[in-house]
Amino acid sequence: MNIRTYLQQGHILIFDGAMGTYFASLSDPSFTHCELANLTDPDLILSIHEAYVKAGAQAIKTNTFAANRFSLECSKAQVQKVIESAYRLAHQAVNGTSVFIFANIGPIPETGQVDMKKEYCEIADLFLSLGAKNFLFETFSEANYLQDVAAYIKEKNPNAFILVEFAVAPDGYSRQGELGTNLYETMNACSWIDGVGFNCVSGPSHLLRYVKQLKKSTKPLCIMPNAGYPTVVNQRTYFDSDPKYFAKQMKQMVEAGVQIIGGCCGTTPEFIAETVKEVQMQLPQMEILHSIFPLPKDAATQNLNPVLQKLKSGQKIIAVEVDPPLDANIDFFMESAKRLSALKVDLITIADCPIARARVDSSILACKLKRELGIESLPHMTCRDRNINATKALLLGLSIEGIQNVLVVTGDPVPTAERNEVKSVFNFNSSVLASFIQSLNDTVLPQPFLVYGALNINAKHFHLEIKRAQTKIKHGIQAFLTQPALSETAVENVKTAKEVLGVPILGGILPIVSHRNACFMNNEISGITVSEEIVKKYVGLDREAAEQLAIEISLEMIEKMALYVDGYYLITPFKRIGLITEIISRIQKKGQTFSNQ
């Protein structure tokens, strides 16, 4: 019987449990990759497979979850040997039974330097050459490559059966910030995918609740939870969970319409044996699963975003960036904010540890401005140094404090000289973060964030920057702040961006305060280009003359961009807030609409 017939006849397909954590409990603690044990300790791997078959599993996974050259840090030839041995051991374990074998493929670490689709397809080719018919892509955090690789497999073997499982936390988000329900629906809509579900990260109770929120699909739903939640003892991870409890939860999964079940981290043959006993291969009771709906939003309690309202009305807005302090003294920051508020500036933007140097947190400062001065602010939020949980917690806190605008950027890398002491963490990029915030807007937050992104109008290949911006828009970016315009090329690029992107753009303005400052910007600050004509104008000028020139050049750039922007983004240089207030005052005297006057 093939896998499709088995499922069409209404059978519950019970997979095996964990390989990695179970292997770790039986082997040398120093052994880090169980996949390599296919070559170094094949008897142990075979015995694990056989234990799951004996427990009653009707499908087992090959010991190849991390069998790729990046995870194992080995050659393609070595990966081939690992996969060939794994497939042979799985076949040996099921010999004389009706147990199905699934080629197990986990996510390959992104390097940014290789063709990832090609890497997945090469692994699939190895399995296909060995006769694999069933494939399991498990523990993925995003859908990238999966549809293309599934199509590639089906082209080689139209009868192949392909399961895809995503790993989501109890709140329903993957580690890349993708909403699990969106991933589930995307894969269900893909004709190349035969079954979709979730595994790992969450325990059975959380995934059971999650199952009851999913829209019904014609494709089988597969759920393989962790045993529960782990503890760490002497640098080793343990799951102190009860197999009987796990089995009862899995029975409820079946009653809720799940047709493919199994176990992930922390589960053992005992968990599977108890699950088989509890489920007893019963027919699924395919109740209609509840659709997931956004939380109700009471329009009467919403505070309309004044910046968004102004943009919609066609008025220009002004945002001013003031750097957060390096220490706990915020007198200058708060005094600057008061001066800007008096000029009716629309937004104060606050960078998130610029140049990857620790400063006062931008989100906390934004909340302080809102509470104490009633000023709208735009905290920058970088993808550096926060995982998905920390990011969500921060966004919820910002929402509670009434912050309605946020700018997302990938973030500067930690300077080379400090990398031995300070490690960067990049859990996702700005597009993924924007998508994550939009999903919170749709499902959790009573008042949505207006999400801004960065646009480099000084990029050498600006057509590529436009493509990146279009991708950002698709992921939820609703407006852009540009890098400073200090050349004719930059102004032309702003014009192009406005014509192509169709979203609000705030043109960047950075007063250059000296010849040395101009040279430094040109040579050492990424994303900023000062024209040679402007650089030459500063030669030999004293501070006062240079500041007057900075004002004139800034006003000139503002005038040149006026037709192509929806406002201006002024960046305060070296705490010279007086320079910024003078530029704003001069603009207002000219009668240009800049604020809520």
C-alpha positions in Angstrom: 0.0 0.0 0.0 1.4 3.4 -0.9 1.2 6.4 1.5 -1.7 8.1 -0.4 -3.9 5.0 -0.3 -3.1 4.5 3.4 -4.3 8.0 4.2 -7.3 8.0 1.9 -8.6 4.9 3.7 -8.7 7.0 6.8 -5.8 5.5 8.7 -3.9 7.6 11.2 -0.2 7.7 10.3 1.9 7.7 13.4 5.5 8.7 12.9 8.5 7.9 15.1 9.8 10.3 17.8 13.0 12.3 18.2 16.3 11.1 16.8 18.7 13.9 18.0 17.7 14.1 21.7 17.2 10.4 22.0 20.6 9.7 20.4 22.2 12.2 22.8 20.8 10.4 25.8 22.4 7.1 24.6 25.7 8.3 23.3 28.9 10.1 24.2 28.0 13.7 25.3 30.8 15.2 23.2 29.2 13.8 20.0 27.4 16.8 18.5 25.9 15.6 15.2 23.8 12.4 15.3 23.8 12.4 11.5 27.6 11.6 11.5 26.8 8.5 13.6 25.3 7.0 10.4 29.0 6.4 9.6 30.7 6.2 13.0 28.1 4.3 15.0 25.5 2.7 12.6 24.5 0.0 15.1 23.2 2.6 17.5 21.2 4.5 14.8 19.8 1.1 13.6 18.7 0.2 17.1 16.9 3.6 17.5 15.0 3.0 14.3 14.1 -0.5 15.4 12.9 0.7 18.8 10.5 3.1 17.1 9.2 0.4 14.7 8.7 -2.0 17.7 6.8 0.8 19.5 4.3 0.8 16.7 5.4 3.7 14.4 4.0 3.4 10.9 6.6 5.8 9.5 10.2 6.6 10.4 12.4 9.5 9.4 15.9 9.0 8.0 18.6 10.3 10.3 19.4 13.2 8.0 17.8 16.3 9.5 21.1 18.2 9.4 22.7 16.3 6.6 24.0 19.2 4.6 27.5 20.6 4.1 26.9 23.7 6.2 25.4 22.1 9.3 27.9 19.3 9.3 30.8 21.5 8.1 32.0 18.9 5.6 32.3 18.2 1.9 29.5 17.2 -0.4 31.1 13.8 -0.8 30.8 13.3 3.0 27.2 14.4 3.0 26.5 11.9 0.3 28.0 9.1 2.4 26.0 10.2 5.4 22.7 10.2 3.4 23.4 6.9 1.8 24.2 5.2 5.1 21.1 6.8 6.7 18.8 5.5 4.0 20.3 2.0 4.1 19.9 1.9 7.9 16.3 3.0 7.7 15.5 0.3 5.1 17.2 -2.3 7.3 15.1 -1.3 10.3 11.8 -1.6 8.4 12.7 -4.8 6.6 9.7 -7.2 6.6 7.2 -4.6 7.8 4.8 -2.1 6.2 6.5 0.9 7.8 7.0 3.9 5.5 10.4 5.6 5.2 10.5 9.4 4.8 13.6 11.2 3.6 14.1 13.8 6.3 15.4 17.3 5.3 15.9 20.1 7.7 16.6 23.8 7.0 20.0 24.6 5.6 21.7 27.6 7.4 21.6 30.7 5.2 25.1 31.9 4.2 24.2 34.5 1.6 26.9 33.2 -0.7 25.3 30.1 -2.2 22.3 29.1 -4.3 20.0 27.7 -1.5 17.5 26.1 -3.9 20.4 24.3 -5.6 21.6 23.0 -2.3 18.2 21.6 -1.4 17.7 20.1 -4.8 21.1 18.3 -4.7 20.1 16.7 -1.4 16.7 15.7 -2.9 18.6 14.2 -5.9 20.6 12.0 -3.5 17.5 10.7 -1.9 15.7 10.2 -5.3 18.7 8.2 -6.6 18.4 5.9 -3.6 14.7 5.3 -4.4 13.1 7.7 -1.9 9.4 8.3 -2.6 8.4 10.1 0.6 9.9 13.4 1.8 9.6 15.3 5.0 10.8 18.9 5.2 10.6 19.7 9.0 11.3 22.5 11.5 11.2 25.3 8.9 10.7 28.9 9.9 9.8 30.3 6.5 8.5 29.1 3.2 11.5 30.1 1.1 12.6 27.5 -1.4 10.1 24.9 -0.3 7.6 25.3 -3.2 10.4 25.3 -5.8 12.1 22.3 -4.3 8.8 20.4 -4.0 8.1 21.2 -7.7 11.6 19.9 -8.5 11.0 16.6 -6.7 7.6 16.1 -8.4 9.2 16.8 -11.8 11.6 13.9 -11.1 9.0 11.7 -9.5 5.4 12.8 -9.9 4.3 10.1 -7.4 6.5 11.5 -4.6 4.7 12.3 -1.3 5.9 15.6 0.3 5.2 16.7 3.8 6.2 20.2 5.1 6.3 21.1 8.8 6.9 24.5 10.4 8.2 25.2 13.8 6.2 27.8 15.7 6.3 29.1 19.3 3.2 28.9 21.5 2.2 32.4 20.3 2.0 31.1 16.7 5.1 32.7 15.2 8.2 31.1 13.8 11.7 32.2 14.8 11.8 34.3 11.6 8.7 36.2 12.7 6.4 34.5 10.2 2.8 33.8 11.3 2.3 30.1 11.3 -1.2 30.3 9.9 0.1 32.2 6.9 2.8 29.6 6.3 0.2 26.8 6.7 -2.2 28.4 4.2 0.6 29.1 1.7 1.7 25.5 1.7 -1.9 24.3 1.5 -2.4 26.3 -1.7 0.7 24.8 -3.3 -0.1 21.9 -5.6 3.3 20.3 -5.1 2.8 19.8 -1.3 0.8 16.8 -0.1 0.6 17.5 3.6 1.3 20.4 5.9 1.7 20.8 9.7 3.9 21.8 12.6 6.6 20.3 14.7 9.2 21.2 17.3 9.5 24.3 19.6 6.0 23.8 21.1 4.7 21.1 23.4 1.5 19.1 22.7 -0.9 21.2 24.6 0.1 24.4 22.8 0.0 22.8 19.4 -3.4 21.2 20.2 -4.8 24.7 20.9 -3.2 25.9 17.7 -4.8 23.1 15.6 -8.2 24.2 16.7 -7.6 27.7 15.2 -6.6 26.4 11.7 -8.8 26.6 8.7 -9.9 23.2 7.4 -7.9 21.8 4.5 -8.3 19.0 2.0 -4.7 18.0 2.7 -3.7 15.9 5.7 -2.6 17.9 8.7 0.5 16.6 10.5 1.5 17.5 14.0 4.7 16.4 15.8 5.2 18.3 19.1 8.1 18.3 21.4 7.7 16.1 24.5 7.1 19.3 26.5 9.6 22.0 27.6 13.2 21.2 28.3 15.5 21.8 31.3 19.3 22.0 31.1 21.4 20.0 33.6 25.2 20.0 33.4 25.0 21.5 29.9 22.8 18.8 28.6 19.1 19.2 27.6 16.5 17.0 29.2 12.7 16.6 28.7 11.1 15.6 32.0 7.7 14.8 30.4 5.2 12.0 30.9 4.6 9.7 27.8 1.0 9.0 29.0 0.2 12.7 29.1 1.7 13.2 25.6 -0.3 10.3 24.3 -3.6 11.6 25.6 -2.9 15.0 24.0 -2.1 13.3 20.7 -5.4 11.4 20.9 -7.1 14.8 21.1 -5.2 15.9 18.1 -6.7 13.0 16.1 -10.1 13.9 17.4 -9.6 17.4 16.2 -8.8 16.2 12.7 -5.1 15.6 12.6 -4.3 12.6 10.5 -0.5 12.4 10.8 1.1 12.5 14.2 4.5 11.9 15.8 7.0 13.3 18.2 9.9 15.7 18.0 12.5 16.7 20.6 12.4 14.8 23.9 10.1 12.0 22.7 11.3 8.4 22.8 10.0 5.0 21.7 8.0 5.0 25.0 6.1 8.1 23.9 5.3 6.5 20.6 4.2 3.2 22.2 1.8 5.1 24.5 0.5 7.1 21.6 -0.2 4.0 19.5 -2.0 2.4 22.5 -4.1 5.6 23.0 -5.0 6.2 19.4 -5.4 2.5 18.5 -5.3 3.4 14.8 -8.8 4.8 14.9 -10.5 6.7 12.1 -10.1 10.5 12.4 -13.1 12.4 13.5 -12.8 15.2 11.0 -14.6 18.0 12.7 -14.6 21.3 11.0 -11.7 23.3 12.4 -12.3 26.9 13.5 -11.0 29.6 11.2 -8.6 32.0 12.8 -9.9 35.6 12.9 -8.2 38.8 14.0 -9.0 40.0 17.4 -11.9 42.4 17.5 -10.9 46.1 17.4 -13.1 48.6 19.1 -13.0 51.6 16.8 -14.1 53.9 19.6 -11.0 53.1 21.7 -8.6 53.6 18.9 -6.4 56.7 18.9 -5.9 57.7 15.3 -2.2 58.2 14.3 -1.8 61.9 13.7 1.2 61.4 11.4 -0.8 58.9 9.3 -3.8 61.3 9.2 -1.6 64.1 8.0 0.1 62.0 5.3 -3.3 61.0 4.1 -4.4 64.6 3.9 -1.5 65.4 1.6 0.3 67.7 4.1 4.1 67.5 4.4 5.5 66.3 7.7 8.8 66.8 9.3 10.8 64.3 11.3 13.9 65.2 13.2 16.5 62.6 14.4 18.1 63.2 17.8 20.6 60.7 18.9 20.0 58.9 22.2 22.6 59.6 24.9 25.6 57.4 25.6 25.0 57.6 29.3 22.1 58.2 31.7 22.1 62.0 31.3 19.2 62.8 29.1 19.0 66.6 29.7 20.1 67.5 26.2 17.8 65.0 24.6 14.7 66.2 26.5 15.6 69.8 26.0 16.0 69.3 22.3 12.7 67.5 22.2 11.0 70.5 23.9 12.5 72.9 21.3 11.3 70.7 18.4 7.9 70.4 19.9 7.6 74.2 20.2 8.2 74.3 16.4 5.4 71.7 15.9 7.6 69.1 14.5 5.6 66.0 13.7 8.0 63.2 14.7 11.2 62.8 16.7 13.1 59.9 15.4 15.4 58.0 17.7 18.1 55.6 16.4 18.6 52.2 17.9 22.2 52.1 19.1 23.7 53.7 15.9 27.0 52.2 14.7 26.2 49.3 17.0 27.4 51.2 20.1 25.3 51.0 23.2 23.1 54.0 23.9 19.9 54.6 25.8 17.2 52.4 24.3 15.2 54.1 21.6 11.9 52.5 22.6 12.2 53.6 26.2 13.0 57.2 25.1 10.0 57.1 22.8 7.7 56.2 25.6 9.2 58.9 27.8 8.6 61.5 25.2 5.0 60.4 24.7 4.2 60.2 28.4 6.0 63.4 29.6 5.8 65.7 26.6 3.0 64.3 24.5 5.4 64.1 21.5 5.0 61.7 18.7 8.2 59.7 18.1 9.6 57.2 15.7 11.9 54.7 17.5 14.1 52.8 15.2 14.0 49.0 15.7 17.0 47.0 14.4 17.0 43.3 13.8 20.4 43.1 15.5 20.5 41.7 19.1 16.9 40.8 19.6 15.3 37.4 18.8 11.6 37.1 17.9 10.4 36.8 21.5 12.2 40.0 22.6 11.0 41.9 19.6 7.4 40.9 20.1 7.6 41.8 23.8 9.0 45.2 22.9 6.4 45.9 20.3 3.5 45.0 22.7 5.0 47.4 25.3 5.3 50.2 22.7 1.7 49.7 21.7 0.5 49.9 25.3 2.4 53.2 25.7 0.7 54.7 22.6 3.6 54.6 20.2 2.2 54.3 16.8 5.2 54.6 14.5 8.3 52.4 14.1 11.1 52.3 11.7 12.6 48.9 10.9 16.2 48.4 9.8 18.6 45.5 9.8 21.1 47.3 11.9 24.8 48.1 11.8 27.2 45.2 12.5 29.3 45.4 15.6 32.6 47.1 14.8 35.4 44.6 14.0 37.5 45.6 17.0 34.8 44.8 19.4 33.6 41.4 18.0 35.7 39.4 20.4 33.7 40.9 23.3 30.4 41.8 21.8 28.5 39.3 19.6 25.8 40.4 17.1 22.6 38.5 16.8 20.6 38.8 13.6 17.5 36.7 14.0 15.8 38.2 10.8 16.1 41.1 8.3 14.1 44.3 8.0 11.6 42.8 5.5 10.8 39.8 7.8 10.5 42.2 10.8 8.1 44.4 8.9 6.0 41.3 8.0 6.0 40.3 11.6 4.8 43.7 12.8 2.0 43.7 10.2 0.9 40.3 11.4 0.7 41.7 14.9 -1.3 44.6 13.5 -3.8 42.2 12.0 -4.1 39.8 14.9 -3.1 41.2 18.2 -2.8 45.0 18.4 -5.8 47.2 18.9 -3.9 50.2 17.4 -1.7 49.3 14.4 1.8 50.6 13.9 2.7 52.6 10.8 5.8 50.8 9.7 8.7 52.8 8.0 11.7 51.6 6.2 15.0 53.0 5.1 15.8 53.9 1.4 19.3 54.5 0.3 19.1 57.2 -2.4 22.9 57.2 -2.7 23.1 53.5 -3.7 25.5 53.0 -6.6 23.1 50.6 -8.4 19.8 52.4 -7.4 17.6 50.1 -9.5 18.6 47.3 -7.1 17.7 49.5 -4.2 14.3 50.1 -5.8 13.7 46.3 -6.1 14.6 45.9 -2.4 12.2 48.7 -1.5 9.4 47.0 -3.5 10.1 43.8 -1.6 9.9 45.7 1.7 6.5 47.1 0.6 5.2 43.6 -0.1 6.3 42.7 3.5 4.5 45.6 5.1 6.7 48.7 4.9 4.3 51.7 4.4 6.6 54.7 4.2 10.3 55.4 3.7 12.9 57.7 5.2 15.8 58.3 2.8 19.5 58.7 3.4 20.6 62.3 3.2 20.4 64.0 -0.2 23.6 65.8 -0.9 24.0 65.5 -4.6 22.0 65.9 -7.8 22.0 62.2 -8.3 20.3 61.7 -4.9 17.6 64.1 -5.8 17.0 62.3 -9.1 16.8 59.0 -7.2 14.1 60.5 -4.9 12.1 61.4 -7.9 12.4 57.9 -9.3 11.5 56.4 -6.0 8.3 58.5 -5.7 7.2 57.5 -9.3 7.9 53.8 -8.8 7.1 53.0 -5.2 3.8 54.9 -4.6 4.2 55.2 -0.8 5.1 58.2 1.4 8.7 59.2 1.3 10.5 61.6 3.7 13.6 63.1 2.1 16.7 62.9 4.2 18.5 66.2 5.1 21.9 66.2 6.9 23.6 69.6 7.5 27.3 69.2 6.8 29.2 71.3 9.4 32.8 71.4 8.0 35.1 70.4 5.2 36.4 67.6 7.5 32.9 66.5 8.2 32.1 66.3 4.5 35.3 64.2 3.7 34.5 61.9 6.7 30.9 61.4 5.5 32.1 60.6 2.0 34.8 58.1 3.0 33.7 56.4 6.2 29.9 56.5 6.5 28.0 53.9 4.5 25.0 55.1 2.5 26.0 58.8 2.4 27.5 60.5 -0.7 28.4 64.2 -0.6 29.0 65.7 -4.1 32.5 67.1 -4.8 30.9 70.5 -5.5 29.5 70.6 -2.0 32.8 69.4 -0.5 34.8 72.1 -2.2 32.4 74.8 -0.8 33.6 74.1 2.8 37.3 74.5 2.2 38.7 77.2 4.5 35.4 78.0 6.2 35.3 78.7 10.0 32.5 77.2 12.1 30.1 80.1 11.8 30.5 80.3 8.0 30.3 76.5 7.6 27.0 76.5 9.6 25.5 79.2 7.4 26.5 77.2 4.4 25.0 74.1 5.9 21.7 75.9 6.3 21.7 77.2 2.7 22.6 73.8 1.2 19.9 72.1 3.3 17.3 74.6 2.2 18.4 74.1 -1.4 18.0 70.3 -1.2 14.6 70.7 0.5 13.5 72.9 -2.4 14.8 70.5 -5.0 13.0 67.5 -3.4 9.8 69.3 -2.6 7.8 67.9 -5.5 8.8 64.3 -4.9 8.5 63.9 -1.1 5.8 63.8 1.5 8.0 65.5 4.1 11.5 65.8 5.4 13.7 63.8 7.7 16.3 66.1 9.3 19.3 64.5 11.0 20.9 66.4 13.9 24.7 66.6 13.5 26.9 66.6 16.6 24.1 67.8 18.9 23.8 71.0 17.0 20.0 71.2 17.5 20.1 75.0 16.9 21.2 74.3 13.4 18.1 72.1 12.9 15.7 74.5 14.5 17.0 77.4 12.3 16.4 75.3 9.1 12.9 74.6 10.3 12.2 78.2 11.2 13.5 79.4 7.7 11.2 76.8 6.0 8.2 78.0 7.9 9.0 81.6 7.2 8.9 80.7 3.5 5.4 79.5 4.0 5.9 75.9 3.1 3.4 73.6 4.9 5.5 71.6 7.3 3.5 70.9 10.4 0.1 70.9 12.1 -0.1 74.7 12.2 
